[in-house]
Amino acid sequence: MQTFVVAGGCFWCLDAVYRVLRGVSAVVSGYTGGDAPKPTYESVCTGRTGHAEAIAVTFDPEVIPAGVILDVFFTLHDPTQLNRQGADVGTQYRSAMFFIDDEQKQLFETARTRAAEWWGDGIVTTIEPLGEYFVAEDYHQDFFAKNPGQGYCMAVALPKVNKIRKSYAEYLR
């Protein structure tokens, strides 16, 4: 099993998308990349902690290749938007990949270069060392499945899930 930590806007969308993929065994929403000792959703939302809303996605590379996991990341959000995704604005919504070792860093750099083939030269996704990862509050875990009728889920998360279902059909559960 392998785990990648990525951030690309609201973690509800990232969580929802990765849960539909075969080979993904866990998705944990959380916070990383900042300096506050015990970040909470409320503190991260202020944009003053330095943390990003992120997910830790654990997957079996024998079932779904690492490159596909990373291509999905670059498909489901706009990596050319600095510190925002749509109406979600602030450093907590930045596009970032957090590596644990040189091998992951190289995988992330290769994926970002590959993504530039369809996004162009404007990618702002950072590649940062993974510091402490703080698991988000329980109500954020699997938020989309627990709240399918919620406005944000309907307007923002569902279209992203549908996009991935269409573009990566061979990897669906």
Disulfide bonds with the S-S distance in Angstrom:
none
